[in-house]
């Protein structure tokens, strides 16, 4: 008996040392979802849009799924991957969540993916997958390299550009946008004449714009507040060559787009999987409902759509489960999920969604709104 006790305690010590989490399935009558989002740092501008998305998703199903009450727990991911992982550990150790969604911040995504993967915890990201850094989570939005690569194809085919300059925020997500544009643009026969990485928080873009002066097109991926500085100085310098955002500017809300960038953004291009102007009954209702909840006339942003869909994809997966709902069953349900969105059907295969994308152009819709208008659709790969 003593020997069995010693063995038992040894196992407990080993499991503790390896960060093993005791988890026995969803707590009675609940589905716990842990959400990582930016309440601070350069992504904080997105927080109001995300909160509206979460509330809309939960209200749509009456706050329950498969007879389980949905408990959505939120934590600030911050701009620091180590601090973000600390929040993930809280979700697992203290809150015993069944699934984690997020983060929003691109530099936190691989840290969360690689931490959760070996532990078998289902993780659904708001961002795109398809890179070497993310090997475990589910990325319904599709392949980052394919989606962002549409910017290079459009620049060459439609804008007739042959020489491109790339200005990107110098972190992993910006580097992937750079590489995606570069791959498709050069495959068409184009030439990259400059690649300039910009540190976080940069406000003076003069030197970077000067370095792009001989290009036919400028590919951009910048985050707040550098994105606004780029747009304003681009206009101040009288630059005429088109600018295309590898992911449509800005990273934040439509309110930010209208108030911070204003008319200076009009005419610039970008790549996005969604626009508030996509004409489906579901999308039109979503836009109307979000505006009514916000109590203003500002169109919802891509952030709102993206985070709503992230929650909804999890709920669609849970709805398919017959039997016990736990981490393993949720992960299995997500592994080959055909899901509905406000604008069509997607399919998760090998963890990555098969989902098309749009090239969009910024334009004024009315006195209250500048938004991204879809001008060309690149369908999902068959």
N, C-alpha and C positions, 0 to 999 in steps of 0.2 A: 504494500500500500504506500509506504514511504517512497519507494522507487517511482511509482506511478505519479505521486505528487511532484517529485523532483522533475520528472519528464514534462509534466503539464506546465510547471512554472518556467521551465526552459523554453518551451514552445512560446509561451506568452511573452517572454523577454525577447525572443528572436523576432516575433511578429511586431512588437513595439519598436524594436531597433530598426526594422525595415519599413516603418511608417505604415504598417498594415492597419486598415480601418475596420472595426467591427461593424458589420452592416447586415441586417437581417431582413431587408426588404422595406417597402414603404410602410411608414407608421400607419396604424389602424385608421382607415378612412381618409387618408391624405395622400397627395402627390406633392412632394417638395421639390421645387425648382430653385436653384441658386443662380442668380443673375449678376454678372460682373459688368459694370458700366462706369463711365467716367463722370464722377461728380467733381473732380478736380483735375488740374493739369490742362494740357492743350486740347483735350477732348471734352472739357466741361460744357462747352457750348451746345453739345448734343443732348445733354441730360433732359431738358424739358421735352424734346421730341421723343426720346426713349420712354419716358414716363407715360406720355399719351399713348404710345404704341402698346405698352404693357397693359394699361387699363382697358384699352379697346379689345385686346385679345382675350382678357379674362372676362370682361362683360359680355362678349359675344357668346361664350359658352356658359354663362351664368355662374362662373367661378368654380365649376366642377367638371370632371371628366370621368366616364366609366363609374359613376357613383362616388368618386373620390373628390374631396375638397382640395382645390389647388392652393398651395401656399407658395407664393413667390417671394423669395428672400433676396434682398439687394445688398451689394457691397461695392464700395468705391475701389476700382482697380488701380487708380493712380497712374502716374507715368513710369513707375518703377516696377520692373518685372518681379523682383524679389518681394516687394510689398504685395503685389498682385497674387503671388503664390501663397503668401500668408493668409490672404482672404480665402483662397481656394481651400487651404487646410482647415480654416474655420468652418466652411461649408460642410466639409467631410467629417471632421472630428466632433464638432459641437452640434451642428444642425442636422447631420445625417441626411443630406439631400439625395434625391434619386437621380437627378440629372443636373448638369451645369450648362448654362448658356453664356455666350460672350467669350472673351472680352471684346471691347470696341477698339482699343488701342493696338495698332498693328505690331508694335514691338513686344507686346505682352502675349500675343497669340501663340507663338512657338513655345514660349515658356510654359504656358498652361497646357498646351497640347502634349508636350513631352513629359510633363509631370503626371497628368491624369492617365495617359495611355497605358503604361505598364500596370496601373492599378485597376484597369477595366471599368473605369467610370465613364458613362456616356457623356459626351461633351459636344454641343452643337454650337458652332461659331456663327457670328454675324458676318464675318469676313469671308473671303474666298479662299479655297484651298489650291492644290495643284503645285505646291512648291516643296522642295526637299526638307524644309524645316518643320512641316506639319505632317505627321504620319499616322495619327490615331483618331482625331476628332472627325465630326461630320460637318461638311461645308456645303450646305444646300445651294448657296448662291453660285456655285460652279467653280471653274478653274481660273484663278487669277491671271495666269499667263495667257490663256485664250481670250478671256474677256478684255483685259487691258490691251492685248495685241490688236484688237479691232481698231485702236487709235492709229497704229502704224499703217494698217491696210487702208483706212479712210484717208489718211494724210496723203498717201501715194496715189490712190485711185481717184479720189474725188476732189481733193485740194490740189492735185497735180504737183505736189512738193517733191523735190529730188534731193534737197539738202536739209537736214534737220539738226536742230540744237535741242538738247535735253537738259531741263532744270528740275532737279528733284530734291526733296527733303532727304537728308543723308541718314536714313535708317532703313531697316530691312524692307519695309513695305515700299518706300520710295525707290529703293534699288530694284525691287521686282518690277515695278511699273516701268522703270528705265529699261530693264532687260527685255520686257515684253514688247514695248514699242520698238526697240532696237532690232529685235529678231524679225518681226514682221515687215518693218520698213526696209531693212537691208535685203530681206529675201525677195522683195519686189524689185530691188535694184537701186534703192536709195542709199545715200551716204550720210553718216553721222559726223557732223563737223565739230561738235563740242558736247561734252557731258560735264555738268557742273552740279556737285553735291552741296546743298545748303544746310548749315547747322540750324537746329531748332531755335526759334525765337528771333531769327534774322528779320530786321525791319527795312534795311536799305538794300534794295535789289538792283541798284544802278550797275554795279560791276558785272552782275550775272546777265543782265539784259544787254550790256555792251558786248559781252562775250558771245552773244547769240545773234549779233547784228547781220551776219552774212547768210543766215538760214532762210529757207523757204517756208519753214514751219517751226514752231517751238512746241515741244511736248513738255508738259508740266505735271508734277505731283508735289503739292505743298500743303501744309496744314496751318491752322490758325496760330498766330496772326500773320504769318508770312504770306499766305495765299492772298490776303487782301492787299498787302503791300505790293505784291507782284502785279496785280490787276491795275491798281492805281498808277504805278510808275510806268507800266506798259503804255497806258494812255497818255500820261504826261510826256513821255519821250516820243510820242507820235509814231510808234511802231505799227507798221501796216501788215506785216506777215501774220498769218493766222496763228492763234494759240489753241492747242487742244490738250485738255486735261486727261491724263491716262485713267484717272477716275474723276468724275465730274466735280469740280469745285463748287461749293466748299465742302469740307468734311461735315460741317454743322447744319443747322436748321435753315429753313427758307427765310425765317426772320433775319437770321445772320446774313444771308445772301442779299436780301433786300436792303437792309439798313447799312451794312458794312461795305459791300461791293457796289451796290446801286447800279446806275446805268453803265458804269465802266465795264461791267462784265458782259453786257449785251453784245452778241455776235460771236463770242468765244465758243469753242466746241468742247465736248467732253464725252466720256463713256459711262453709261449707267445701265443697270438692268431694268430700271423703272422710271416712270415720270408720272406726275399727277394728271397729265393730259392724255394718258392712254385710255382709249374709249371702250371700256368694258363696263357692264352694269355694276359688277362687284367693285371695280376700282372707283367708279363715280360715287357710289354710296360711301365707300371708305373715305374719300376726300371730303365729301359733304359732312359726314359724321365727325371726323377729326376737327374740321373747322368749327363745327357747332360746339364741340367740347372745349376747344381752345377759346371760344368766345371772341374770335376775330376773323378777319377775311384773308389771313395768310394761308396760302396753300401748304399742305404737309410736305415734308422733305423726304428724300430717299431714306434717311435715317429712320423716320417713322415707319415707312413701309418695311424696311429691312428688319427692324427689331420686332415689329408685329409678326412678320412672317416667320422669324426664328422661333418665337413662342408657339405660333400656330403649327409649325412643322412638328415640334415636340408633341403637341396635343394630338395631331393627326396620327403620329406613330403610336401613342398610348391607346388611342381609340381602336387600333387594330389588334391589340393584345387580348387574347382569350386566356384567362387564368391569372396567375399571380403577376402583379406589376412590381418589378424591381429593376435594379440596374441592368442585370443581364437580359431581361426580357425587353427592356426599352432599347438597349443596344442592338439586339437582334431585329427589332421592329424597324429601327432606323437604317439598318444595313442594306435594305433593298426596298426603299419606300417610294411609291408613286404619290406625290403630294400635289395639292391644288394651291394656287396662289390667286391673288386678285386679278392677275393678267394671263393666267394659263396654267398648264400642268408642268411639273418638274419631276425628275427621277433621280434619286440618289443611287449611285452605283460605285462600288469601291470607295465609299465614304464621300465622294464628290458629286455634287448635283450637276445634272445636265440641264443647263438653263441658258437661254439666249441673252443677248445684250443689245443695247441701242447706242448709236452715236446720237448725241443730243446737242442742241445749240441754245444758248441762253437768250431769252427774249422776254419782252414785257407783255404780260397777259392783260393787265388792267392797271389802274392807278396804285393798287396795293401790292401787286405781285410781279416780280421777275422770276421766271422759273426755267427749267430745262425742257425744251420742246424736242420730242423724238423726231429725228429726220431720216434715220436709216437703221434697219433692224438686221442684226447678224444672228441667225438662228442657232440653237443648240446643235452640237455635233450629233449625227445619227448614230 
